[in-house]
Amino acid sequence: MHDEFLCHVTAYGMCGGRRVGVPLGTYRAPTLALALWWMRDRALWIAERLDPRPGDPHYPPNAIVPVADGVPDVPGVLRAWSGDTVQQEYVAEELAAGNLVRVATNDDTTEYELLAESVDALRMQRTAQAMATPAA
């Protein structure tokens, strides 16, 4: 069982003709349950910032308008993923097995990525690489 997980949230976009990543948060989760909670929380955090709920008292009337029908619904995808128990179980199984988990969605300009991986699996991978490297 993997006991500790490193979680990241990043937004990627184009700037000056190059793909650029902007870190939106990192969390070192001491348990699998907290890693899953943090990923769901960050997915909802992004969704709320991209698509605040109408009627939120923090926004003046008519400040929020619907987007065109052809625009990908990133907030909807993130909200659906965070509420999907089957997906959450899959992520938990993958992390528990030591596998990297990547959840990504994008709109016309930006890709949003949630990553999580076992700290133990990273350590084992680095150790195996170091052992396979011949000494000079």
C-alpha positions in Angstrom: 0.0 0.0 0.0 1.3 3.4 -0.9 1.0 5.8 2.1 1.8 9.3 0.7 0.8 11.0 -2.5 2.0 14.1 -4.4 -0.9 16.0 -6.1 -0.6 18.8 -8.7 -3.0 21.0 -10.6 -1.7 22.9 -13.6 -3.2 25.0 -16.4 -1.5 24.9 -19.8 -1.9 27.5 -22.5 -0.1 29.1 -25.4 2.1 32.2 -24.8 4.4 33.6 -27.5 3.9 30.5 -29.6 5.0 28.2 -26.8 3.0 25.9 -24.5 3.3 27.2 -21.0 2.2 25.6 -17.7 1.0 27.6 -14.8 0.9 25.7 -11.5 -2.4 26.2 -9.7 -1.5 24.1 -6.6 0.4 21.3 -5.1 -0.4 19.1 -2.1 1.5 16.3 -0.4 -1.3 14.1 0.9 -0.5 11.8 3.8 -3.2 9.4 2.9 -5.1 8.1 -0.2 -8.4 9.5 1.1 -6.8 13.0 1.4 -5.3 12.8 -2.1 -8.7 12.0 -3.5 -10.4 14.7 -1.5 -7.8 17.3 -2.6 -8.2 16.4 -6.3 -12.0 16.6 -6.1 -11.8 19.9 -4.2 -9.4 21.4 -6.8 -11.6 20.2 -9.7 -14.6 22.0 -8.1 -12.4 25.0 -7.3 -11.4 25.4 -10.9 -15.0 24.8 -12.1 -16.4 27.5 -9.7 -13.8 30.1 -11.0 -14.5 29.3 -14.6 -18.3 29.1 -14.2 -19.6 30.7 -11.0 -23.2 29.8 -10.1 -25.7 32.4 -11.3 -27.2 34.4 -8.4 -23.9 34.3 -6.4 -24.0 37.6 -4.4 -20.4 38.3 -5.2 -21.2 39.1 -8.8 -23.3 42.0 -10.0 -26.4 41.3 -12.0 -25.8 40.4 -15.7 -22.0 40.0 -15.0 -22.2 36.3 -15.9 -23.4 35.3 -19.4 -23.7 31.9 -21.1 -21.0 30.9 -23.6 -21.7 29.7 -27.1 -23.0 26.1 -27.6 -19.8 24.9 -29.3 -17.5 25.9 -26.4 -16.3 22.8 -24.4 -17.8 22.7 -20.9 -14.7 22.4 -18.7 -16.5 23.3 -15.5 -19.2 20.7 -16.3 -16.6 18.0 -17.0 -14.8 18.8 -13.7 -18.0 18.9 -11.7 -19.1 15.6 -13.2 -15.7 13.9 -12.6 -15.6 15.0 -9.0 -19.1 13.6 -8.4 -18.6 10.3 -10.2 -18.1 7.6 -7.6 -17.0 5.0 -10.3 -14.3 7.4 -11.5 -13.2 8.1 -7.9 -12.9 4.4 -7.2 -10.9 3.9 -10.3 -8.5 6.7 -9.3 -8.2 5.2 -5.8 -7.3 1.8 -7.2 -4.7 3.3 -9.6 -3.1 5.3 -6.9 -3.1 2.4 -4.5 -1.3 0.3 -7.2 1.4 3.0 -7.4 0.3 4.3 -10.8 0.3 8.0 -11.9 -3.2 9.4 -12.4 -3.9 12.2 -14.8 -7.3 13.9 -15.2 -7.4 16.5 -17.9 -9.9 18.6 -19.8 -9.6 21.6 -22.1 -11.5 24.5 -23.7 -10.4 26.6 -26.7 -7.5 28.2 -25.0 -6.5 26.2 -21.9 -5.9 22.6 -20.7 -6.5 21.9 -17.0 -4.7 19.0 -15.5 -4.9 17.2 -12.2 -2.1 14.8 -11.4 -1.5 12.5 -8.5 1.2 9.9 -7.8 2.5 7.8 -5.0 5.6 9.2 -3.3 6.7 5.6 -2.6 6.4 4.7 -6.3 8.5 7.7 -7.2 11.2 6.7 -4.7 11.2 3.1 -6.0 11.4 4.3 -9.6 14.4 6.6 -8.8 16.1 3.8 -6.9 15.7 1.4 -9.7 17.1 3.9 -12.2 20.1 4.7 -10.0 20.8 1.0 -9.6 20.7 0.4 -13.3 23.1 3.3 -14.0 26.7 2.0 -14.3 29.3 3.6 -12.0 32.1 5.5 -13.8 
